[in-house]
Amino acid sequence: MTVEAQRARSTAELQHSYLEALGAELNRHGMGSILHAPVGRVPSLHVVNPAARALAENVFAACGRDGAWWFWWSWAERITAADDPEGAAACVARVLAAPHG
């Protein structure tokens, strides 16, 4: 295996690890999530509010220009640092919350 292939593999493993941790936290917040990892594409966590299925979003884990890992919205805005899945889950759950009333 080439060095580039090893680096890509370890990047994918980190992404999966961060996204799985976020998925577990989102489940605690009552959100549904599915990890998507198509070959040749960046893995993402598809998050759905089961009370309002139209409220859904894809979340990514990636290394920023600063060298730190972050959770990202699909529109390339940071959510929280990837080592804070609890904070990210709270933010995502708040954004995908169904309006009251």
N, CA, C and O atoms as a GROMACS GRO file, in nm:
protein
  404
    1MET      N    1   0.084  -0.117   0.000
    1MET     CA    2   0.000   0.000   0.000
    1MET      C    3   0.089   0.124   0.000
    1MET      O    4   0.187   0.130   0.074
    2THR      N    5   0.055   0.221  -0.084
    2THR     CA    6   0.135   0.344  -0.092
    2THR      C    7   0.108   0.432   0.029
    2THR      O    8   0.009   0.414   0.101
    3VAL      N    9   0.198   0.527   0.051
    3VAL     CA   10   0.182   0.621   0.161
    3VAL      C   11   0.054   0.701   0.142
    3VAL      O   12  -0.018   0.726   0.239
    4GLU      N   13   0.025   0.741   0.018
    4GLU     CA   14  -0.097   0.818  -0.009
    4GLU      C   15  -0.221   0.735   0.023
    4GLU      O   16  -0.317   0.787   0.078
    5ALA      N   17  -0.219   0.607  -0.013
    5ALA     CA   18  -0.333   0.520   0.016
    5ALA      C   19  -0.350   0.502   0.167
    5ALA      O   20  -0.463   0.500   0.216
    6GLN      N   21  -0.239   0.489   0.239
    6GLN     CA   22  -0.247   0.476   0.384
    6GLN      C   23  -0.303   0.603   0.448
    6GLN      O   24  -0.384   0.596   0.540
    7ARG      N   25  -0.260   0.720   0.397
    7ARG     CA   26  -0.309   0.846   0.450
    7ARG      C   27  -0.458   0.861   0.423
    7ARG      O   28  -0.533   0.904   0.511
    8ALA      N   29  -0.502   0.825   0.302
    8ALA     CA   30  -0.644   0.833   0.269
    8ALA      C   31  -0.725   0.738   0.356
    8ALA      O   32  -0.834   0.772   0.400
    9ARG      N   33  -0.670   0.619   0.381
    9ARG     CA   34  -0.739   0.522   0.466
    9ARG      C   35  -0.752   0.574   0.608
    9ARG      O   36  -0.858   0.563   0.670
   10SER      N   37  -0.644   0.630   0.661
   10SER     CA   38  -0.650   0.680   0.798
   10SER      C   39  -0.743   0.802   0.807
   10SER      O   40  -0.809   0.821   0.909
   11THR      N   41  -0.749   0.884   0.703
   11THR     CA   42  -0.842   0.996   0.701
   11THR      C   43  -0.984   0.945   0.704
   11THR      O   44  -1.067   0.995   0.780
   12ALA      N   45  -1.015   0.845   0.622
   12ALA     CA   46  -1.149   0.787   0.620
   12ALA      C   47  -1.184   0.725   0.755
   12ALA      O   48  -1.298   0.736   0.801
   13GLU      N   49  -1.088   0.660   0.817
   13GLU     CA   50  -1.112   0.600   0.948
   13GLU      C   51  -1.144   0.707   1.052
   13GLU      O   52  -1.233   0.690   1.135
   14LEU      N   53  -1.070   0.819   1.048
   14LEU     CA   54  -1.098   0.929   1.140
   14LEU      C   55  -1.236   0.986   1.116
   14LEU      O   56  -1.312   1.011   1.210
   15GLN      N   57  -1.270   1.008   0.989
   15GLN     CA   58  -1.402   1.061   0.956
   15GLN      C   59  -1.512   0.970   1.009
   15GLN      O   60  -1.608   1.016   1.070
   16HIS      N   61  -1.497   0.839   0.984
   16HIS     CA   62  -1.596   0.744   1.034
   16HIS      C   63  -1.607   0.750   1.186
   16HIS      O   64  -1.718   0.751   1.241
   17SER      N   65  -1.494   0.753   1.253
   17SER     CA   66  -1.492   0.755   1.398
   17SER      C   67  -1.565   0.878   1.452
   17SER      O   68  -1.650   0.866   1.541
   18TYR      N   69  -1.533   0.995   1.399
   18TYR     CA   70  -1.597   1.118   1.444
   18TYR      C   71  -1.748   1.115   1.414
   18TYR      O   72  -1.828   1.152   1.499
   19LEU      N   73  -1.784   1.071   1.294
   19LEU     CA   74  -1.926   1.069   1.256
   19LEU      C   75  -2.005   0.967   1.337
   19LEU      O   76  -2.120   0.992   1.372
   20GLU      N   77  -1.944   0.853   1.367
   20GLU     CA   78  -2.013   0.753   1.451
   20GLU      C   79  -2.036   0.808   1.591
   20GLU      O   80  -2.143   0.786   1.649
   21ALA      N   81  -1.938   0.878   1.646
   21ALA     CA   82  -1.954   0.938   1.779
   21ALA      C   83  -2.066   1.043   1.777
   21ALA      O   84  -2.146   1.051   1.869
   22LEU      N   85  -2.070   1.122   1.671
   22LEU     CA   86  -2.176   1.221   1.657
   22LEU      C   87  -2.312   1.153   1.644
   22LEU      O   88  -2.410   1.198   1.705
   23GLY      N   89  -2.319   1.046   1.566
   23GLY     CA   90  -2.445   0.973   1.550
   23GLY      C   91  -2.496   0.920   1.682
   23GLY      O   92  -2.617   0.925   1.709
   24ALA      N   93  -2.408   0.869   1.766
   24ALA     CA   94  -2.448   0.818   1.898
   24ALA      C   95  -2.505   0.931   1.984
   24ALA      O   96  -2.606   0.912   2.052
   25GLU      N   97  -2.442   1.047   1.980
   25GLU     CA   98  -2.492   1.161   2.058
   25GLU      C   99  -2.625   1.211   2.003
   25GLU      O  100  -2.715   1.247   2.080
   26LEU      N  101  -2.639   1.213   1.871
   26LEU     CA  102  -2.765   1.257   1.811
   26LEU      C  103  -2.880   1.164   1.849
   26LEU      O  104  -2.992   1.210   1.869
   27ASN      N  105  -2.851   1.035   1.859
   27ASN     CA  106  -2.953   0.940   1.902
   27ASN      C  107  -3.001   0.974   2.043
   27ASN      O  108  -3.120   0.959   2.072
   28ARG      N  109  -2.911   1.018   2.130
   28ARG     CA  110  -2.949   1.058   2.265
   28ARG      C  111  -3.042   1.181   2.264
   28ARG      O  112  -3.122   1.202   2.355
   29HIS      N  113  -3.028   1.262   2.157
   29HIS     CA  114  -3.112   1.382   2.141
   29HIS      C  115  -3.240   1.351   2.065
   29HIS      O  116  -3.318   1.442   2.034
   30GLY      N  117  -3.264   1.224   2.035
   30GLY     CA  118  -3.386   1.185   1.967
   30GLY      C  119  -3.382   1.198   1.816
   30GLY      O  120  -3.485   1.187   1.750
   31MET      N  121  -3.265   1.222   1.761
   31MET     CA  122  -3.249   1.235   1.616
   31MET      C  123  -3.212   1.099   1.556
   31MET      O  124  -3.150   1.016   1.622
   32GLY      N  125  -3.250   1.078   1.432
   32GLY     CA  126  -3.206   0.960   1.359
   32GLY      C  127  -3.085   0.995   1.275
   32GLY      O  128  -3.070   1.110   1.232
   33SER      N  129  -2.998   0.899   1.251
   33SER     CA  130  -2.881   0.926   1.167
   33SER      C  131  -2.835   0.799   1.098
   33SER      O  132  -2.848   0.688   1.151
   34ILE      N  133  -2.782   0.818   0.979
   34ILE     CA  134  -2.727   0.708   0.900
   34ILE      C  135  -2.594   0.755   0.843
   34ILE      O  136  -2.585   0.863   0.784
   35LEU      N  137  -2.491   0.675   0.860
   35LEU     CA  138  -2.359   0.705   0.806
   35LEU      C  139  -2.355   0.660   0.660
   35LEU      O  140  -2.378   0.543   0.630
   36HIS      N  141  -2.325   0.753   0.571
   36HIS     CA  142  -2.309   0.723   0.429
   36HIS      C  143  -2.161   0.732   0.395
   36HIS      O  144  -2.096   0.832   0.424
   37ALA      N  145  -2.109   0.626   0.332
   37ALA     CA  146  -1.968   0.625   0.295
   37ALA      C  147  -1.951   0.563   0.156
   37ALA      O  148  -1.893   0.456   0.142
   38PRO      N  149  -2.002   0.631   0.053
   38PRO     CA  150  -1.987   0.576  -0.082
   38PRO      C  151  -1.841   0.577  -0.126
   38PRO      O  152  -1.764   0.666  -0.090
   39VAL      N  153  -1.804   0.477  -0.201
   39VAL     CA  154  -1.666   0.466  -0.250
   39VAL      C  155  -1.631   0.590  -0.332
   39VAL      O  156  -1.705   0.630  -0.422
   40GLY      N  157  -1.517   0.648  -0.301
   40GLY     CA  158  -1.469   0.763  -0.376
   40GLY      C  159  -1.532   0.896  -0.335
   40GLY      O  160  -1.505   0.998  -0.398
   41ARG      N  161  -1.616   0.895  -0.232
   41ARG     CA  162  -1.682   1.018  -0.187
   41ARG      C  163  -1.651   1.039  -0.039
   41ARG      O  164  -1.613   0.946   0.032
   42VAL      N  165  -1.669   1.161   0.005
   42VAL     CA  166  -1.645   1.194   0.145
   42VAL      C  167  -1.761   1.137   0.229
   42VAL      O  168  -1.877   1.158   0.195
   43PRO      N  169  -1.730   1.065   0.336
   43PRO     CA  170  -1.836   1.013   0.423
   43PRO      C  171  -1.917   1.126   0.485
   43PRO      O  172  -1.865   1.235   0.511
   44SER      N  173  -2.044   1.099   0.508
   44SER     CA  174  -2.130   1.198   0.574
   44SER      C  175  -2.228   1.127   0.664
   44SER      O  176  -2.255   1.008   0.650
   45LEU      N  177  -2.282   1.202   0.757
   45LEU     CA  178  -2.384   1.152   0.846
   45LEU      C  179  -2.514   1.222   0.807
   45LEU      O  180  -2.526   1.344   0.819
   46HIS      N  181  -2.611   1.144   0.760
   46HIS     CA  182  -2.741   1.199   0.725
   46HIS      C  183  -2.826   1.198   0.851
   46HIS      O  184  -2.855   1.092   0.907
   47VAL      N  185  -2.864   1.317   0.896
   47VAL     CA  186  -2.937   1.333   1.022
   47VAL      C  187  -3.080   1.374   0.990
   47VAL      O  188  -3.105   1.461   0.907
   48VAL      N  189  -3.176   1.309   1.058
   48VAL     CA  190  -3.317   1.335   1.036
   48VAL      C  191  -3.387   1.352   1.170
   48VAL      O  192  -3.360   1.280   1.265
   49ASN      N  193  -3.477   1.450   1.175
   49ASN     CA  194  -3.565   1.464   1.290
   49ASN      C  195  -3.683   1.370   1.265
   49ASN      O  196  -3.763   1.397   1.176
   50PRO      N  197  -3.697   1.261   1.342
   50PRO     CA  198  -3.805   1.166   1.316
   50PRO      C  199  -3.944   1.224   1.336
   50PRO      O  200  -4.042   1.170   1.284
   51ALA      N  201  -3.956   1.334   1.411
   51ALA     CA  202  -4.086   1.398   1.432
   51ALA      C  203  -4.127   1.485   1.314
   51ALA      O  204  -4.244   1.521   1.300
   52ALA      N  205  -4.030   1.520   1.229
   52ALA     CA  206  -4.054   1.603   1.111
   52ALA      C  207  -3.949   1.567   1.007
   52ALA      O  208  -3.847   1.634   0.995
   53ARG      N  209  -3.974   1.462   0.932
   53ARG     CA  210  -3.872   1.402   0.844
   53ARG      C  211  -3.818   1.498   0.738
   53ARG      O  212  -3.712   1.473   0.681
   54ALA      N  213  -3.891   1.606   0.711
   54ALA     CA  214  -3.840   1.706   0.616
   54ALA      C  215  -3.721   1.782   0.674
   54ALA      O  216  -3.644   1.844   0.601
   55LEU      N  217  -3.707   1.778   0.806
   55LEU     CA  218  -3.595   1.844   0.872
   55LEU      C  219  -3.479   1.747   0.876
   55LEU      O  220  -3.468   1.663   0.966
   56ALA      N  221  -3.392   1.759   0.777
   56ALA     CA  222  -3.279   1.667   0.762
   56ALA      C  223  -3.159   1.744   0.710
   56ALA      O  224  -3.173   1.849   0.647
   57GLU      N  225  -3.042   1.691   0.736
   57GLU     CA  226  -2.918   1.756   0.693
   57GLU      C  227  -2.806   1.654   0.689
   57GLU      O  228  -2.808   1.555   0.762
   58ASN      N  229  -2.709   1.678   0.603
   58ASN     CA  230  -2.587   1.598   0.598
   58ASN      C  231  -2.476   1.672   0.672
   58ASN      O  232  -2.456   1.792   0.652
   59VAL      N  233  -2.406   1.600   0.757
   59VAL     CA  234  -2.296   1.655   0.835
   59VAL      C  235  -2.169   1.580   0.796
   59VAL      O  236  -2.172   1.459   0.775
   60PHE      N  237  -2.060   1.654   0.787
   60PHE     CA  238  -1.931   1.596   0.749
   60PHE      C  239  -1.830   1.618   0.860
   60PHE      O  240  -1.846   1.707   0.944
   61ALA      N  241  -1.725   1.537   0.862
   61ALA     CA  242  -1.611   1.556   0.951
   61ALA      C  243  -1.489   1.571   0.861
   61ALA      O  244  -1.461   1.485   0.778
   62ALA      N  245  -1.418   1.681   0.879
   62ALA     CA  246  -1.301   1.705   0.793
   62ALA      C  247  -1.201   1.793   0.866
   62ALA      O  248  -1.234   1.864   0.961
   63CYS      N  249  -1.079   1.785   0.819
   63CYS     CA  250  -0.970   1.865   0.874
   63CYS      C  251  -0.975   2.003   0.810
   63CYS      O  252  -0.978   2.017   0.688
   64GLY      N  253  -0.976   2.107   0.895
   64GLY     CA  254  -0.978   2.244   0.844
   64GLY      C  255  -0.839   2.291   0.806
   64GLY      O  256  -0.740   2.221   0.826
   65ARG      N  257  -0.834   2.410   0.751
   65ARG     CA  258  -0.705   2.470   0.713
   65ARG      C  259  -0.614   2.490   0.833
   65ARG      O  260  -0.491   2.499   0.821
   66ASP      N  261  -0.677   2.498   0.951
   66ASP     CA  262  -0.600   2.518   1.074
   66ASP      C  263  -0.536   2.388   1.124
   66ASP      O  264  -0.463   2.390   1.224
   67GLY      N  265  -0.564   2.276   1.056
   67GLY     CA  266  -0.508   2.147   1.095
   67GLY      C  267  -0.593   2.073   1.197
   67GLY      O  268  -0.561   1.959   1.233
   68ALA      N  269  -0.700   2.134   1.246
   68ALA     CA  270  -0.789   2.071   1.342
   68ALA      C  271  -0.907   2.006   1.270
   68ALA      O  272  -0.948   2.050   1.163
   69TRP      N  273  -0.961   1.902   1.332
   69TRP     CA  274  -1.078   1.834   1.278
   69TRP      C  275  -1.205   1.902   1.328
   69TRP      O  276  -1.215   1.939   1.445
   70TRP      N  277  -1.302   1.918   1.237
   70TRP     CA  278  -1.426   1.987   1.265
   70TRP      C  279  -1.544   1.908   1.209
   70TRP      O  280  -1.529   1.830   1.115
   71PHE      N  281  -1.661   1.929   1.269
   71PHE     CA  282  -1.785   1.887   1.206
   71PHE      C  283  -1.830   2.005   1.120
   71PHE      O  284  -1.816   2.120   1.160
   72TRP      N  285  -1.885   1.973   1.002
   72TRP     CA  286  -1.923   2.076   0.906
   72TRP      C  287  -2.066   2.053   0.856
   72TRP      O  288  -2.108   1.939   0.836
   73TRP      N  289  -2.138   2.163   0.838
   73TRP     CA  290  -2.266   2.157   0.768
   73TRP      C  291  -2.240   2.133   0.620
   73TRP      O  292  -2.128   2.151   0.573
   74SER      N  293  -2.341   2.094   0.547
   74SER     CA  294  -2.325   2.068   0.403
   74SER      C  295  -2.290   2.194   0.326
   74SER      O  296  -2.238   2.185   0.215
   75TRP      N  297  -2.316   2.311   0.381
   75TRP     CA  298  -2.284   2.436   0.313
   75TRP      C  299  -2.146   2.489   0.355
   75TRP      O  300  -2.117   2.607   0.337
   76ALA      N  301  -2.063   2.401   0.412
   76ALA     CA  302  -1.923   2.429   0.445
   76ALA      C  303  -1.905   2.530   0.558
   76ALA      O  304  -1.810   2.608   0.559
   77GLU      N  305  -1.997   2.528   0.653
   77GLU     CA  306  -1.983   2.609   0.774
   77GLU      C  307  -1.953   2.515   0.890
   77GLU      O  308  -2.014   2.409   0.903
   78ARG      N  309  -1.859   2.555   0.974
   78ARG     CA  310  -1.821   2.472   1.089
   78ARG      C  311  -1.936   2.464   1.189
   78ARG      O  312  -2.011   2.558   1.209
   79ILE      N  313  -1.945   2.346   1.252
   79ILE     CA  314  -2.042   2.328   1.361
   79ILE      C  315  -1.967   2.339   1.493
   79ILE      O  316  -1.986   2.435   1.568
   80THR      N  317  -1.882   2.240   1.522
   80THR     CA  318  -1.795   2.242   1.640
   80THR      C  319  -1.671   2.160   1.607
   80THR      O  320  -1.664   2.097   1.502
   81ALA      N  321  -1.576   2.163   1.698
   81ALA     CA  322  -1.459   2.077   1.683
   81ALA      C  323  -1.505   1.932   1.687
   81ALA      O  324  -1.599   1.898   1.758
   82ALA      N  325  -1.439   1.847   1.610
   82ALA     CA  326  -1.481   1.706   1.600
   82ALA      C  327  -1.461   1.631   1.731
   82ALA      O  328  -1.520   1.524   1.749
   83ASP      N  329  -1.381   1.683   1.821
   83ASP     CA  330  -1.366   1.615   1.950
   83ASP      C  331  -1.473   1.659   2.051
   83ASP      O  332  -1.462   1.632   2.170
   84ASP      N  333  -1.577   1.728   2.002
   84ASP     CA  334  -1.690   1.770   2.085
   84ASP      C  335  -1.822   1.721   2.024
   84ASP      O  336  -1.905   1.802   1.983
   85PRO      N  337  -1.841   1.587   2.017
   85PRO     CA  338  -1.965   1.538   1.956
   85PRO      C  339  -2.090   1.578   2.034
   85PRO      O  340  -2.197   1.592   1.975
   86GLU      N  341  -2.077   1.597   2.166
   86GLU     CA  342  -2.193   1.639   2.245
   86GLU      C  343  -2.238   1.779   2.204
   86GLU      O  344  -2.358   1.803   2.185
   87GLY      N  345  -2.144   1.870   2.189
   87GLY     CA  346  -2.176   2.007   2.147
   87GLY      C  347  -2.231   2.011   2.006
   87GLY      O  348  -2.325   2.085   1.977
   88ALA      N  349  -2.173   1.931   1.918
   88ALA     CA  350  -2.221   1.926   1.780
   88ALA      C  351  -2.362   1.870   1.775
   88ALA      O  352  -2.446   1.921   1.702
   89ALA      N  353  -2.389   1.764   1.852
   89ALA     CA  354  -2.522   1.704   1.854
   89ALA      C  355  -2.625   1.804   1.904
   89ALA      O  356  -2.735   1.812   1.848
   90ALA      N  357  -2.592   1.878   2.007
   90ALA     CA  358  -2.685   1.978   2.060
   90ALA      C  359  -2.716   2.084   1.954
   90ALA      O  360  -2.830   2.125   1.939
   91CYS      N  361  -2.614   2.128   1.882
   91CYS     CA  362  -2.632   2.229   1.777
   91CYS      C  363  -2.717   2.174   1.663
   91CYS      O  364  -2.811   2.240   1.619
   92VAL      N  365  -2.685   2.054   1.615
   92VAL     CA  366  -2.760   1.995   1.505
   92VAL      C  367  -2.904   1.971   1.546
   92VAL      O  368  -2.996   2.000   1.469
   93ALA      N  369  -2.925   1.920   1.666
   93ALA     CA  370  -3.062   1.894   1.714
   93ALA      C  371  -3.140   2.025   1.725
   93ALA      O  372  -3.260   2.028   1.695
   94ARG      N  373  -3.075   2.132   1.766
   94ARG     CA  374  -3.142   2.262   1.775
   94ARG      C  375  -3.182   2.313   1.637
   94ARG      O  376  -3.292   2.365   1.620
   95VAL      N  377  -3.093   2.299   1.540
   95VAL     CA  378  -3.122   2.347   1.405
   95VAL      C  379  -3.233   2.264   1.340
   95VAL      O  380  -3.316   2.317   1.265
   96LEU      N  381  -3.235   2.133   1.368
   96LEU     CA  382  -3.335   2.045   1.306
   96LEU      C  383  -3.461   2.028   1.391
   96LEU      O  384  -3.545   1.943   1.360
   97ALA      N  385  -3.476   2.105   1.496
   97ALA     CA  386  -3.592   2.095   1.583
   97ALA      C  387  -3.717   2.141   1.509
   97ALA      O  388  -3.714   2.238   1.433
   98ALA      N  389  -3.827   2.071   1.532
   98ALA     CA  390  -3.954   2.110   1.472
   98ALA      C  391  -4.005   2.235   1.544
   98ALA      O  392  -3.990   2.247   1.666
   99PRO      N  393  -4.064   2.328   1.470
   99PRO     CA  394  -4.118   2.449   1.536
   99PRO      C  395  -4.233   2.409   1.630
   99PRO      O  396  -4.309   2.317   1.602
  100HIS      N  397  -4.243   2.480   1.739
  100HIS     CA  398  -4.349   2.451   1.836
  100HIS      C  399  -4.478   2.520   1.795
  100HIS      O  400  -4.476   2.628   1.736
  101GLY      N  401  -4.589   2.456   1.828
  101GLY     CA  402  -4.719   2.517   1.801
  101GLY      C  403  -4.766   2.477   1.668
  101GLY      O  404  -4.874   2.518   1.626
   0.00000   0.00000   0.00000
